Amino acid sequence: MFEFEVEATSGSARSGRLALPHGTIETPCFMPVGTQGTVRALSPNDLRAAGANLVLANTYHLHVRPGEDVVARLGGLHRFMGWDRPLLTDSGGFQVFSLARFRRVSDDGVEFQSHVDGARRFLTPERATEIQWSLGADVAMAFDHVVPGGADEPTARDALERTLKWLERCARRHAELKASHDTQTLWPILQGGTHLELRSAGLRRIADSGAWSGLAIGGLSVGEPKPAMYEVLAALEPRLPPALPRYLMGVGFPVDLVAAVERGMDLFDCVAPTRNGRNGTAFTPDGPVNIRNAAYREDARPLDETCDCEACTTFSRGYLRHLFQAEELLGLRLLSLHNVRYLIRLAGEMRAAIREGSFARWADAWRRRYLQPELA
């Protein structure tokens, strides 16, 4: 368990296998986000049909509702949500950023005012670790302090220092918990904003702090310009431990996935495919399609002729548009399912290109097709 092997490279792009207690993951890998123990609008059977092998859930949200004690009494998160494949839990650190108006940060931890009932809750590195242990995910993330993408150097430095101190506390508590049985691994998160010197310094200190089974890159895709994110990833890639899986947090638009794999990243998560699907936007090889567009009213073509998902093999664009115009819930499910399947297929195409040693050529051809509508 918790072993990672790089099987092929093509430039900086990598293809590998990550062994976890509930299964083995092939990388590059996109994981759908099931924040509250469910990927919105999709069932576990939908996810399996889409080819998903790893799903993300969230510590803070499950702590607030229904509570990790309830999940544990009902058999742990896998059984609770009906998912028998690997799970990764985010520590709640992202909520330090996304729920900024409901929280107060100190070196001890973060005090949140619950968005559900207004009650005050205090999340420390130890509690975040304990909650994830109770949930029973294969991979737990260390508690981190996320700041906006445009944060200045002093702000980013302060968050990095706090994240590194919290990492020590998470690691200590996790070691205590797993002394009885080793069924979960803990991964650190590298912060530092878009400041390359902070990222490099943080990476050195993480490497010196323990023997890790994986590493996450956090604090990107949080408001900074995309070229800045790409610059950070390119600068970090030669400094990252080659033997560890690299998880780029919160990234899930097709163009960003291709660019990140190109820069040596392995794992990704994002709400983008399901959120965009619920809003009527589908990812296709020829770029995004807004199915609400009147041009599709009598369009008999499938959404994506290359796709094997239920939406594409069963229904026309005209029918899918009708579902959104009529505000039928089936439309939300079908486009969410398609978008998740699209990203999982995209990851599979990237793995194949890496193994063939042709990733750069594949990526150039993919971009020409996907971005052509924007350039036309």
C-alpha positions as CSV (number, residue, x, y, z in Angstrom):
1,M,0.0,0.0,0.0
2,F,0.9,3.7,-0.5
3,E,3.5,2.8,-3.2
4,F,4.0,4.8,-6.3
5,E,5.9,3.8,-9.4
6,V,6.6,6.0,-12.5
7,E,6.2,3.7,-15.4
8,A,7.0,6.1,-18.3
9,T,8.0,9.7,-19.0
10,S,7.7,11.9,-22.0
11,G,9.5,15.2,-21.4
12,S,8.3,16.2,-17.9
13,A,5.0,14.3,-18.3
14,R,4.8,11.1,-16.2
15,S,2.6,8.0,-16.3
16,G,2.5,5.9,-13.1
17,R,0.6,3.7,-10.7
18,L,-0.3,4.5,-7.1
19,A,-1.3,1.6,-4.8
20,L,-3.8,2.5,-2.1
21,P,-5.8,0.3,0.3
22,H,-9.0,0.4,-1.8
23,G,-7.3,0.0,-5.2
24,T,-4.6,1.0,-7.6
25,I,-4.7,4.4,-9.4
26,E,-3.2,5.0,-12.8
27,T,-1.8,8.5,-13.3
28,P,-2.3,11.1,-14.6
29,C,-5.6,10.8,-12.8
30,F,-8.6,13.2,-12.4
31,M,-10.7,12.7,-9.2
32,P,-14.3,14.0,-9.1
33,V,-15.1,16.1,-6.1
34,G,-17.7,14.7,-3.6
35,T,-17.5,17.5,-1.1
36,Q,-20.2,16.2,1.2
37,G,-19.8,12.5,0.5
38,T,-21.5,12.8,-2.9
39,V,-20.4,14.0,-6.3
40,R,-23.3,16.4,-7.0
41,A,-26.0,14.9,-9.3
42,L,-24.1,11.6,-9.7
43,S,-24.4,8.2,-8.0
44,P,-21.5,5.9,-7.2
45,N,-22.7,3.7,-10.2
46,D,-22.5,6.8,-12.4
47,L,-18.9,7.4,-11.3
48,R,-17.9,3.8,-11.8
49,A,-19.4,3.9,-15.3
50,A,-17.4,7.1,-16.0
51,G,-14.2,5.3,-15.0
52,A,-13.6,7.2,-11.8
53,N,-11.2,5.4,-9.5
54,L,-10.5,8.1,-6.9
55,V,-12.9,10.6,-5.3
56,L,-12.3,13.5,-3.1
57,A,-14.4,14.4,0.0
58,N,-14.1,17.3,2.4
59,T,-13.2,17.2,6.1
60,Y,-14.8,20.5,7.1
61,H,-18.1,19.9,5.4
62,L,-18.5,16.4,6.7
63,H,-17.5,17.5,10.2
64,V,-20.3,20.1,10.1
65,R,-22.9,17.7,8.6
66,P,-23.5,14.9,9.5
67,G,-20.4,14.7,11.7
68,E,-17.5,12.3,11.5
69,D,-18.8,10.4,14.5
70,V,-22.0,9.6,12.6
71,V,-20.0,8.5,9.5
72,A,-17.8,6.3,11.7
73,R,-20.8,4.6,13.4
74,L,-22.3,3.9,9.9
75,G,-19.1,2.1,8.8
76,G,-16.8,4.8,7.6
77,L,-17.0,7.1,4.6
78,H,-16.6,4.4,2.0
79,R,-19.6,2.5,3.2
80,F,-21.5,5.6,4.1
81,M,-21.4,6.9,0.5
82,G,-21.4,3.5,-1.2
83,W,-18.0,3.9,-2.8
84,D,-15.6,0.9,-2.7
85,R,-12.7,2.5,-4.5
86,P,-10.0,4.9,-3.1
87,L,-11.0,8.1,-1.3
88,L,-8.9,11.2,-0.6
89,T,-10.1,13.8,2.0
90,D,-9.1,17.5,1.8
91,S,-8.2,18.7,5.3
92,G,-10.5,21.7,5.4
93,G,-7.7,24.1,4.6
94,F,-9.3,25.3,1.4
95,Q,-12.2,26.6,3.5
96,V,-9.7,28.9,5.2
97,F,-9.8,30.6,1.8
98,S,-13.3,30.0,0.5
99,L,-15.1,30.8,3.8
100,A,-13.0,33.8,4.6
101,R,-15.9,35.8,5.9
102,F,-16.9,33.0,8.3
103,R,-13.5,32.3,9.9
104,R,-10.6,33.6,12.0
105,V,-7.1,32.2,11.6
106,S,-4.5,32.0,14.4
107,D,-1.4,29.8,14.8
108,D,-3.5,27.5,17.0
109,G,-6.0,26.8,14.2
110,V,-9.1,28.2,12.5
111,E,-12.3,29.3,14.1
112,F,-15.2,28.9,11.7
113,Q,-18.8,30.1,12.0
114,S,-20.8,27.2,10.5
115,H,-22.4,28.1,7.2
116,V,-25.2,25.6,8.2
117,D,-26.3,26.6,11.6
118,G,-24.1,29.5,12.7
119,A,-22.4,27.5,15.4
120,R,-18.7,28.3,16.1
121,R,-16.3,25.4,15.5
122,F,-12.5,25.4,16.1
123,L,-10.5,23.3,13.6
124,T,-6.9,22.6,14.6
125,P,-4.3,20.5,12.7
126,E,-4.9,17.7,15.2
127,R,-8.7,17.8,14.9
128,A,-8.4,17.9,11.1
129,T,-6.3,14.8,11.2
130,E,-8.6,13.1,13.7
131,I,-11.6,13.8,11.6
132,Q,-10.0,12.4,8.5
133,W,-8.9,9.3,10.4
134,S,-12.5,8.8,11.6
135,L,-13.8,9.2,8.0
136,G,-11.3,6.5,6.9
137,A,-10.1,7.9,3.6
138,D,-7.1,6.2,1.9
139,V,-5.3,9.6,1.7
140,A,-5.6,12.4,4.3
141,M,-4.3,15.9,3.6
142,A,-2.4,18.0,6.2
143,F,-4.2,21.1,7.4
144,D,-3.0,24.1,5.5
145,H,-3.5,27.9,5.2
146,V,-4.6,28.9,1.7
147,V,-4.4,32.6,0.7
148,P,-5.7,34.2,-2.5
149,G,-3.7,33.9,-5.7
150,G,-2.7,37.6,-5.7
151,A,-1.4,37.6,-2.2
152,D,1.8,39.6,-1.6
153,E,5.0,38.1,-0.4
154,P,4.6,38.8,3.3
155,T,1.1,37.3,3.3
156,A,2.2,34.3,1.4
157,R,5.2,33.8,3.7
158,D,3.0,34.0,6.8
159,A,0.6,31.4,5.4
160,L,3.5,29.1,4.3
161,E,5.1,29.3,7.8
162,R,1.8,28.5,9.5
163,T,1.2,25.6,7.1
164,L,4.6,24.1,7.8
165,K,4.1,24.4,11.6
166,W,0.6,22.8,11.2
167,L,2.2,20.0,9.1
168,E,4.4,19.0,12.1
169,R,1.3,18.8,14.3
170,C,-0.7,16.8,11.7
171,A,2.2,14.4,11.2
172,R,2.6,13.8,15.0
173,R,-1.1,13.2,15.5
174,H,-1.4,11.0,12.5
175,A,1.6,8.8,13.7
176,E,-0.2,8.3,17.0
177,L,-3.4,7.3,15.3
178,K,-2.0,4.9,12.8
179,A,0.2,3.1,15.5
180,S,-2.6,0.5,15.8
181,H,-3.2,-0.1,12.1
182,D,-1.7,1.5,9.0
183,T,-4.7,2.0,6.7
184,Q,-4.2,5.7,5.8
185,T,-1.4,7.9,4.6
186,L,-0.9,11.6,5.2
187,W,0.3,14.0,2.5
188,P,1.8,17.5,3.0
189,I,0.6,20.5,1.1
190,L,3.1,23.0,-0.4
191,Q,2.0,26.6,-0.2
192,G,3.8,29.9,-1.1
193,G,1.5,31.6,-3.6
194,T,3.1,32.6,-6.8
195,H,6.4,33.4,-5.1
196,L,9.0,30.9,-6.4
197,E,11.5,31.5,-3.6
198,L,8.8,30.7,-1.0
199,R,7.8,27.6,-2.9
200,S,11.4,26.4,-3.1
201,A,12.1,27.0,0.6
202,G,8.8,25.3,1.6
203,L,9.7,22.3,-0.6
204,R,13.1,21.9,1.1
205,R,11.5,22.0,4.6
206,I,8.8,19.5,3.7
207,A,11.5,17.1,2.3
208,D,13.4,17.5,5.6
209,S,10.4,16.9,7.8
210,G,9.6,13.3,7.1
211,A,9.3,10.4,4.7
212,W,6.2,11.2,2.7
213,S,4.2,8.9,0.3
214,G,2.9,11.9,-1.8
215,L,3.0,15.6,-2.1
216,A,0.3,18.2,-2.9
217,I,0.8,21.6,-4.5
218,G,-1.8,23.9,-3.0
219,G,-2.7,27.6,-3.3
220,L,-2.9,27.7,-7.1
221,S,-6.0,28.2,-9.2
222,V,-7.3,30.5,-6.5
223,G,-7.4,33.8,-8.5
224,E,-3.9,34.2,-9.9
225,P,-3.5,34.5,-13.8
226,K,-3.1,31.1,-15.5
227,P,0.4,32.0,-16.8
228,A,1.5,32.6,-13.2
229,M,0.3,29.1,-12.2
230,Y,2.1,27.5,-15.2
231,E,5.3,29.4,-14.3
232,V,5.2,28.1,-10.7
233,L,4.6,24.5,-11.9
234,A,7.4,24.7,-14.5
235,A,9.9,26.1,-11.9
236,L,8.9,23.5,-9.3
237,E,9.0,20.4,-11.5
238,P,12.8,19.8,-11.5
239,R,12.9,20.4,-7.7
240,L,10.1,17.9,-6.8
241,P,10.9,14.4,-5.5
242,P,10.6,12.2,-8.6
243,A,9.5,9.2,-6.6
244,L,6.4,10.8,-5.1
245,P,3.0,11.3,-6.7
246,R,2.3,15.0,-7.3
247,Y,-1.2,16.2,-6.6
248,L,-2.2,19.6,-8.0
249,M,-5.1,20.7,-5.9
250,G,-8.3,22.4,-7.3
251,V,-7.4,22.2,-11.1
252,G,-9.9,20.6,-13.5
253,F,-10.4,22.6,-16.7
254,P,-9.1,20.6,-19.7
255,V,-6.5,23.2,-20.8
256,D,-5.1,23.4,-17.3
257,L,-4.9,19.6,-17.0
258,V,-2.9,19.2,-20.2
259,A,-0.6,22.1,-19.1
260,A,-0.1,20.7,-15.7
261,V,0.7,17.1,-16.9
262,E,3.1,18.8,-19.3
263,R,4.8,20.2,-16.2
264,G,5.0,16.9,-14.3
265,M,1.8,16.8,-12.3
266,D,0.0,13.5,-11.6
267,L,-3.3,14.0,-9.7
268,F,-6.0,16.6,-10.0
269,D,-9.4,17.4,-8.5
270,C,-12.0,20.1,-9.2
271,V,-15.7,20.9,-9.1
272,A,-15.4,22.3,-12.6
273,P,-16.9,19.4,-14.6
274,T,-20.0,19.0,-12.4
275,R,-20.5,22.7,-11.8
276,N,-20.2,23.5,-15.5
277,G,-22.4,20.5,-16.4
278,R,-25.2,21.7,-14.1
279,N,-25.0,25.1,-15.8
280,G,-25.3,23.7,-19.2
281,T,-21.7,23.7,-20.4
282,A,-20.1,20.5,-21.8
283,F,-16.5,19.8,-22.5
284,T,-15.9,18.3,-26.0
285,P,-12.8,17.7,-28.1
286,D,-13.7,20.9,-30.1
287,G,-14.0,23.1,-27.0
288,P,-16.8,23.9,-24.6
289,V,-20.4,23.6,-25.8
290,N,-23.2,25.7,-24.2
291,I,-26.1,23.3,-24.7
292,R,-28.6,26.1,-23.9
293,N,-27.7,27.8,-27.2
294,A,-30.7,28.0,-29.6
295,A,-28.5,26.6,-32.4
296,Y,-28.9,23.1,-30.8
297,R,-32.7,23.2,-30.7
298,E,-33.1,20.7,-33.6
299,D,-29.5,19.3,-33.6
300,A,-29.7,15.5,-33.9
301,R,-26.0,14.9,-33.3
302,P,-24.7,13.5,-30.0
303,L,-23.0,15.9,-27.7
304,D,-19.6,14.4,-28.4
305,E,-19.3,11.7,-31.1
306,T,-16.1,10.3,-29.6
307,C,-17.6,9.8,-26.1
308,D,-19.1,6.6,-24.7
309,C,-21.0,8.1,-21.8
310,E,-24.8,7.7,-21.4
311,A,-25.5,11.3,-22.5
312,C,-23.6,10.9,-25.8
313,T,-24.7,7.3,-26.7
314,T,-28.3,7.8,-25.9
315,F,-29.5,11.4,-26.5
316,S,-29.2,14.2,-29.1
317,R,-28.0,17.7,-28.5
318,G,-31.6,18.8,-29.2
319,Y,-32.9,16.6,-26.4
320,L,-30.2,17.8,-24.0
321,R,-31.1,21.4,-24.8
322,H,-34.8,20.7,-24.2
323,L,-33.9,19.3,-20.7
324,F,-32.2,22.5,-19.7
325,Q,-34.9,24.7,-21.2
326,A,-37.5,22.7,-19.3
327,E,-35.4,22.7,-16.1
328,E,-35.5,19.0,-15.9
329,L,-33.0,17.4,-13.4
330,L,-32.0,14.7,-15.9
331,G,-30.1,17.4,-17.9
332,L,-27.9,18.3,-14.9
333,R,-27.1,14.7,-14.3
334,L,-26.3,13.9,-18.0
335,L,-24.0,16.8,-18.6
336,S,-22.2,16.3,-15.2
337,L,-21.7,12.7,-16.1
338,H,-20.4,13.6,-19.5
339,N,-17.9,16.2,-18.2
340,V,-16.5,13.8,-15.6
341,R,-16.2,11.1,-18.3
342,Y,-14.5,13.6,-20.6
343,L,-11.8,14.4,-18.0
344,I,-11.2,10.8,-17.2
345,R,-10.9,10.0,-20.9
346,L,-8.6,12.9,-21.3
347,A,-6.4,11.6,-18.5
348,G,-6.4,8.2,-20.3
349,E,-5.3,9.8,-23.6
350,M,-2.5,11.6,-21.8
351,R,-1.3,8.3,-20.2
352,A,-1.2,6.6,-23.6
353,A,0.7,9.5,-25.2
354,I,3.3,9.5,-22.4
355,R,3.8,5.7,-22.7
356,E,4.3,6.1,-26.4
357,G,6.8,8.9,-25.8
358,S,4.8,11.4,-27.9
359,F,3.2,13.6,-25.3
360,A,4.4,16.9,-26.7
361,R,3.1,16.1,-30.2
362,W,-0.2,14.9,-28.7
363,A,-0.6,18.0,-26.6
364,D,0.0,20.3,-29.5
365,A,-2.6,18.5,-31.6
366,W,-5.1,18.5,-28.7
367,R,-4.7,22.2,-28.2
368,R,-5.1,23.0,-31.9
369,R,-8.5,21.2,-31.9
370,Y,-9.8,22.2,-28.4
371,L,-8.8,25.9,-28.7
372,Q,-9.7,26.4,-32.4
373,P,-13.3,27.8,-31.6
374,E,-11.7,30.4,-29.4
375,L,-9.2,31.4,-32.1
376,A,-11.7,31.4,-34.9
